[in-house]
Amino acid sequence: MNWTSIIGKEYAERCHVSSLKKINHKNVLTVYCSDASLFELSYSTLEIKEKINGFFLRNVVDIIKFKKLLQT
């Protein structure tokens, strides 16, 4: 998947895809982000979902969940 072209270089450096799972007949994409990016990207959920599904030319993602990236 071309993650950088979907969410942009700035966000691609601070966020990464964790998993894509089917939960209750819905494809759920889990994305981990730094604190600063978490809220910004959550407002673009619909746009990101449309870009991902457009990239694959089919409905791959139904729901996107953003989670805080824990630093160790």
MODELLER restraints for C-alpha pairs under 7 A, 6 or more apart:
rsr = mdl.restraints
at = mdl.atoms
rsr.add(forms.Gaussian(group=physical.xy_distance, feature=features.Distance(at['CA:3:A'], at['CA:12:A']), mean=6.62, stdev=0.5))
rsr.add(forms.Gaussian(group=physical.xy_distance, feature=features.Distance(at['CA:4:A'], at['CA:12:A']), mean=5.26, stdev=0.5))
rsr.add(forms.Gaussian(group=physical.xy_distance, feature=features.Distance(at['CA:6:A'], at['CA:48:A']), mean=6.63, stdev=0.5))
rsr.add(forms.Gaussian(group=physical.xy_distance, feature=features.Distance(at['CA:6:A'], at['CA:51:A']), mean=6.04, stdev=0.5))
rsr.add(forms.Gaussian(group=physical.xy_distance, feature=features.Distance(at['CA:6:A'], at['CA:52:A']), mean=6.76, stdev=0.5))
rsr.add(forms.Gaussian(group=physical.xy_distance, feature=features.Distance(at['CA:7:A'], at['CA:48:A']), mean=6.66, stdev=0.5))
rsr.add(forms.Gaussian(group=physical.xy_distance, feature=features.Distance(at['CA:11:A'], at['CA:37:A']), mean=6.87, stdev=0.5))
rsr.add(forms.Gaussian(group=physical.xy_distance, feature=features.Distance(at['CA:14:A'], at['CA:33:A']), mean=5.89, stdev=0.5))
rsr.add(forms.Gaussian(group=physical.xy_distance, feature=features.Distance(at['CA:14:A'], at['CA:34:A']), mean=5.98, stdev=0.5))
rsr.add(forms.Gaussian(group=physical.xy_distance, feature=features.Distance(at['CA:15:A'], at['CA:31:A']), mean=6.72, stdev=0.5))
rsr.add(forms.Gaussian(group=physical.xy_distance, feature=features.Distance(at['CA:15:A'], at['CA:32:A']), mean=5.51, stdev=0.5))
rsr.add(forms.Gaussian(group=physical.xy_distance, feature=features.Distance(at['CA:15:A'], at['CA:33:A']), mean=4.27, stdev=0.5))
rsr.add(forms.Gaussian(group=physical.xy_distance, feature=features.Distance(at['CA:15:A'], at['CA:34:A']), mean=6.71, stdev=0.5))
rsr.add(forms.Gaussian(group=physical.xy_distance, feature=features.Distance(at['CA:16:A'], at['CA:31:A']), mean=5.65, stdev=0.5))
rsr.add(forms.Gaussian(group=physical.xy_distance, feature=features.Distance(at['CA:16:A'], at['CA:32:A']), mean=5.50, stdev=0.5))
rsr.add(forms.Gaussian(group=physical.xy_distance, feature=features.Distance(at['CA:16:A'], at['CA:33:A']), mean=6.72, stdev=0.5))
rsr.add(forms.Gaussian(group=physical.xy_distance, feature=features.Distance(at['CA:17:A'], at['CA:30:A']), mean=6.06, stdev=0.5))
rsr.add(forms.Gaussian(group=physical.xy_distance, feature=features.Distance(at['CA:17:A'], at['CA:31:A']), mean=4.44, stdev=0.5))
rsr.add(forms.Gaussian(group=physical.xy_distance, feature=features.Distance(at['CA:17:A'], at['CA:32:A']), mean=6.34, stdev=0.5))
rsr.add(forms.Gaussian(group=physical.xy_distance, feature=features.Distance(at['CA:18:A'], at['CA:30:A']), mean=5.42, stdev=0.5))
rsr.add(forms.Gaussian(group=physical.xy_distance, feature=features.Distance(at['CA:18:A'], at['CA:31:A']), mean=5.49, stdev=0.5))
rsr.add(forms.Gaussian(group=physical.xy_distance, feature=features.Distance(at['CA:18:A'], at['CA:32:A']), mean=6.53, stdev=0.5))
rsr.add(forms.Gaussian(group=physical.xy_distance, feature=features.Distance(at['CA:19:A'], at['CA:29:A']), mean=5.82, stdev=0.5))
rsr.add(forms.Gaussian(group=physical.xy_distance, feature=features.Distance(at['CA:19:A'], at['CA:30:A']), mean=5.27, stdev=0.5))
rsr.add(forms.Gaussian(group=physical.xy_distance, feature=features.Distance(at['CA:20:A'], at['CA:27:A']), mean=6.60, stdev=0.5))
rsr.add(forms.Gaussian(group=physical.xy_distance, feature=features.Distance(at['CA:20:A'], at['CA:28:A']), mean=5.54, stdev=0.5))
rsr.add(forms.Gaussian(group=physical.xy_distance, feature=features.Distance(at['CA:20:A'], at['CA:29:A']), mean=4.44, stdev=0.5))
rsr.add(forms.Gaussian(group=physical.xy_distance, feature=features.Distance(at['CA:20:A'], at['CA:30:A']), mean=6.38, stdev=0.5))
rsr.add(forms.Gaussian(group=physical.xy_distance, feature=features.Distance(at['CA:21:A'], at['CA:27:A']), mean=5.61, stdev=0.5))
rsr.add(forms.Gaussian(group=physical.xy_distance, feature=features.Distance(at['CA:21:A'], at['CA:28:A']), mean=5.28, stdev=0.5))
rsr.add(forms.Gaussian(group=physical.xy_distance, feature=features.Distance(at['CA:21:A'], at['CA:29:A']), mean=6.62, stdev=0.5))
rsr.add(forms.Gaussian(group=physical.xy_distance, feature=features.Distance(at['CA:22:A'], at['CA:28:A']), mean=6.02, stdev=0.5))
rsr.add(forms.Gaussian(group=physical.xy_distance, feature=features.Distance(at['CA:26:A'], at['CA:62:A']), mean=5.79, stdev=0.5))
rsr.add(forms.Gaussian(group=physical.xy_distance, feature=features.Distance(at['CA:27:A'], at['CA:60:A']), mean=6.65, stdev=0.5))
rsr.add(forms.Gaussian(group=physical.xy_distance, feature=features.Distance(at['CA:27:A'], at['CA:61:A']), mean=5.11, stdev=0.5))
rsr.add(forms.Gaussian(group=physical.xy_distance, feature=features.Distance(at['CA:27:A'], at['CA:62:A']), mean=5.12, stdev=0.5))
rsr.add(forms.Gaussian(group=physical.xy_distance, feature=features.Distance(at['CA:27:A'], at['CA:63:A']), mean=6.36, stdev=0.5))
rsr.add(forms.Gaussian(group=physical.xy_distance, feature=features.Distance(at['CA:28:A'], at['CA:61:A']), mean=6.15, stdev=0.5))
rsr.add(forms.Gaussian(group=physical.xy_distance, feature=features.Distance(at['CA:28:A'], at['CA:62:A']), mean=6.09, stdev=0.5))
rsr.add(forms.Gaussian(group=physical.xy_distance, feature=features.Distance(at['CA:28:A'], at['CA:63:A']), mean=4.78, stdev=0.5))
rsr.add(forms.Gaussian(group=physical.xy_distance, feature=features.Distance(at['CA:28:A'], at['CA:64:A']), mean=5.76, stdev=0.5))
rsr.add(forms.Gaussian(group=physical.xy_distance, feature=features.Distance(at['CA:29:A'], at['CA:61:A']), mean=6.39, stdev=0.5))
rsr.add(forms.Gaussian(group=physical.xy_distance, feature=features.Distance(at['CA:29:A'], at['CA:63:A']), mean=6.24, stdev=0.5))
rsr.add(forms.Gaussian(group=physical.xy_distance, feature=features.Distance(at['CA:29:A'], at['CA:64:A']), mean=4.79, stdev=0.5))
rsr.add(forms.Gaussian(group=physical.xy_distance, feature=features.Distance(at['CA:29:A'], at['CA:65:A']), mean=6.16, stdev=0.5))
rsr.add(forms.Gaussian(group=physical.xy_distance, feature=features.Distance(at['CA:30:A'], at['CA:64:A']), mean=5.96, stdev=0.5))
rsr.add(forms.Gaussian(group=physical.xy_distance, feature=features.Distance(at['CA:30:A'], at['CA:65:A']), mean=4.85, stdev=0.5))
rsr.add(forms.Gaussian(group=physical.xy_distance, feature=features.Distance(at['CA:30:A'], at['CA:66:A']), mean=6.00, stdev=0.5))
rsr.add(forms.Gaussian(group=physical.xy_distance, feature=features.Distance(at['CA:31:A'], at['CA:65:A']), mean=6.19, stdev=0.5))
rsr.add(forms.Gaussian(group=physical.xy_distance, feature=features.Distance(at['CA:31:A'], at['CA:66:A']), mean=4.92, stdev=0.5))
rsr.add(forms.Gaussian(group=physical.xy_distance, feature=features.Distance(at['CA:31:A'], at['CA:67:A']), mean=6.15, stdev=0.5))
rsr.add(forms.Gaussian(group=physical.xy_distance, feature=features.Distance(at['CA:32:A'], at['CA:66:A']), mean=5.86, stdev=0.5))
rsr.add(forms.Gaussian(group=physical.xy_distance, feature=features.Distance(at['CA:32:A'], at['CA:67:A']), mean=4.82, stdev=0.5))
rsr.add(forms.Gaussian(group=physical.xy_distance, feature=features.Distance(at['CA:32:A'], at['CA:68:A']), mean=5.65, stdev=0.5))
rsr.add(forms.Gaussian(group=physical.xy_distance, feature=features.Distance(at['CA:32:A'], at['CA:69:A']), mean=5.15, stdev=0.5))
rsr.add(forms.Gaussian(group=physical.xy_distance, feature=features.Distance(at['CA:33:A'], at['CA:66:A']), mean=6.93, stdev=0.5))
rsr.add(forms.Gaussian(group=physical.xy_distance, feature=features.Distance(at['CA:33:A'], at['CA:67:A']), mean=6.24, stdev=0.5))
rsr.add(forms.Gaussian(group=physical.xy_distance, feature=features.Distance(at['CA:33:A'], at['CA:68:A']), mean=5.33, stdev=0.5))
rsr.add(forms.Gaussian(group=physical.xy_distance, feature=features.Distance(at['CA:33:A'], at['CA:69:A']), mean=5.04, stdev=0.5))
rsr.add(forms.Gaussian(group=physical.xy_distance, feature=features.Distance(at['CA:34:A'], at['CA:68:A']), mean=5.89, stdev=0.5))
rsr.add(forms.Gaussian(group=physical.xy_distance, feature=features.Distance(at['CA:34:A'], at['CA:69:A']), mean=5.20, stdev=0.5))
rsr.add(forms.Gaussian(group=physical.xy_distance, feature=features.Distance(at['CA:35:A'], at['CA:68:A']), mean=6.15, stdev=0.5))
rsr.add(forms.Gaussian(group=physical.xy_distance, feature=features.Distance(at['CA:38:A'], at['CA:66:A']), mean=6.57, stdev=0.5))
rsr.add(forms.Gaussian(group=physical.xy_distance, feature=features.Distance(at['CA:38:A'], at['CA:68:A']), mean=6.78, stdev=0.5))
rsr.add(forms.Gaussian(group=physical.xy_distance, feature=features.Distance(at['CA:42:A'], at['CA:66:A']), mean=6.85, stdev=0.5))
rsr.add(forms.Gaussian(group=physical.xy_distance, feature=features.Distance(at['CA:45:A'], at['CA:64:A']), mean=6.66, stdev=0.5))
rsr.add(forms.Gaussian(group=physical.xy_distance, feature=features.Distance(at['CA:49:A'], at['CA:61:A']), mean=6.28, stdev=0.5))
rsr.add(forms.Gaussian(group=physical.xy_distance, feature=features.Distance(at['CA:53:A'], at['CA:59:A']), mean=5.15, stdev=0.5))
rsr.add(forms.Gaussian(group=physical.xy_distance, feature=features.Distance(at['CA:53:A'], at['CA:60:A']), mean=5.55, stdev=0.5))
rsr.add(forms.Gaussian(group=physical.xy_distance, feature=features.Distance(at['CA:53:A'], at['CA:61:A']), mean=6.48, stdev=0.5))
